[in-house]
Amino acid sequence: AEKERNRILLENSSQKVKELNQINATREQSSRTRITELQKELKSREEQSAKEISELKKQLANQEIQFKQQVEQLQSSLDVLREENKKLNQKLSQKLNPIVVPEMKKEPLEVESDEID
């Protein structure tokens, strides 16, 4: 009776070990499948990120070019305005000088010098 009981326990234990091994094998396969899926998703996301970064770099380079062009245009406009201002100041000086010069001739200027001889 003891041997029969031990034989039944051994059979049950062997069956239980087979079941647990099958469960572990199924879990392991499921885990490997999930890992593969996650690796594919990660690779896909990395590729998408790389594309987005590349596109953003292109946009930034284009914006930088546009910015430099705008700066050059503004500098050119500023140069033109300075030149026009200079000409207008000269014209204004010419118009004011005939008025100022005769007055200056009437009253000679006294020149003060801080230079030491």
C-alpha positions as CSV (number, residue, x, y, z in Angstrom):
1,A,0.0,0.0,0.0
2,E,2.9,2.4,0.8
3,K,4.5,1.6,-2.5
4,E,1.3,2.2,-4.4
5,R,0.8,5.5,-2.5
6,N,4.3,6.6,-3.4
7,R,3.8,5.5,-7.0
8,I,0.7,7.6,-7.3
9,L,2.4,10.6,-5.6
10,L,5.3,10.2,-8.0
11,E,2.9,10.1,-11.0
12,N,1.1,13.1,-9.8
13,S,4.4,15.0,-9.2
14,S,5.6,14.0,-12.6
15,Q,2.4,15.2,-14.2
16,K,2.6,18.5,-12.2
17,V,6.2,19.1,-13.3
18,K,5.2,18.5,-16.9
19,E,2.3,21.0,-16.5
20,L,4.6,23.6,-14.9
21,N,7.2,23.1,-17.6
22,Q,4.6,23.6,-20.3
23,I,3.3,26.8,-18.5
24,N,6.9,28.1,-18.2
25,A,7.6,27.3,-21.9
26,T,4.4,29.1,-22.9
27,R,5.3,32.1,-20.8
28,E,8.8,32.2,-22.1
29,Q,7.6,32.1,-25.7
30,S,5.0,34.8,-24.9
31,S,7.8,37.0,-23.3
32,R,10.1,36.5,-26.3
33,T,7.3,37.5,-28.7
34,R,6.5,40.6,-26.6
35,I,10.2,41.5,-26.5
36,T,10.5,41.2,-30.2
37,E,7.4,43.4,-30.7
38,L,8.8,46.0,-28.3
39,Q,12.1,46.0,-30.1
40,K,10.3,46.5,-33.4
41,E,8.3,49.4,-31.9
42,L,11.4,51.0,-30.4
43,K,13.2,50.7,-33.8
44,S,10.2,52.3,-35.6
45,R,10.1,55.1,-33.0
46,E,13.8,55.7,-33.3
47,E,13.5,55.9,-37.1
48,Q,10.6,58.3,-36.9
49,S,12.5,60.5,-34.4
50,A,15.5,60.5,-36.7
51,K,13.3,61.6,-39.6
52,E,11.7,64.4,-37.4
53,I,15.1,65.6,-36.2
54,S,16.4,65.7,-39.8
55,E,13.3,67.6,-40.9
56,L,13.7,70.1,-38.0
57,K,17.4,70.6,-38.9
58,K,16.4,71.4,-42.5
59,Q,13.8,73.8,-41.3
60,L,16.2,75.5,-38.9
61,A,18.9,75.8,-41.7
62,N,16.3,77.4,-44.0
63,Q,15.2,79.8,-41.3
64,E,18.8,80.7,-40.6
65,I,19.3,81.4,-44.3
66,Q,16.1,83.5,-44.4
67,F,17.2,85.3,-41.2
68,K,20.6,86.1,-42.7
69,Q,19.0,87.4,-45.9
70,Q,16.6,89.6,-43.9
71,V,19.6,91.0,-41.9
72,E,21.4,91.7,-45.1
73,Q,18.3,93.4,-46.5
74,L,17.9,95.5,-43.4
75,Q,21.6,96.4,-43.3
76,S,21.3,97.5,-46.9
77,S,18.2,99.5,-46.2
78,L,19.9,101.1,-43.2
79,D,22.9,102.0,-45.4
80,V,20.6,103.6,-47.9
81,L,18.7,105.5,-45.2
82,R,22.0,106.7,-43.7
83,E,23.2,107.9,-47.1
84,E,19.9,109.7,-47.6
85,N,20.1,111.2,-44.2
86,K,23.6,112.4,-44.9
87,K,22.5,114.1,-48.1
88,L,19.5,115.7,-46.4
89,N,21.7,117.0,-43.6
90,Q,24.1,118.4,-46.2
91,K,21.2,120.2,-48.0
92,L,19.9,121.5,-44.7
93,S,23.4,122.7,-43.8
94,Q,23.7,124.5,-47.1
95,K,20.3,126.2,-46.6
96,L,21.2,127.2,-43.0
97,N,24.8,128.2,-43.7
98,P,24.0,131.3,-45.7
99,I,21.9,132.5,-42.8
100,V,24.5,131.6,-40.1
101,V,27.7,132.6,-41.9
102,P,26.9,136.4,-42.3
103,E,26.0,136.6,-38.6
104,M,29.3,134.8,-37.8
105,K,31.2,137.3,-39.8
106,K,29.7,140.2,-37.9
107,E,30.8,138.8,-34.6
108,P,34.3,137.2,-34.7
109,L,34.6,134.0,-32.8
110,E,36.9,133.9,-29.8
111,V,38.8,130.6,-29.8
112,E,39.8,129.2,-26.5
113,S,42.5,126.7,-26.5
114,D,43.3,124.2,-23.7
115,E,46.5,123.2,-25.4
116,I,49.8,123.9,-23.5
117,D,52.5,125.4,-25.7
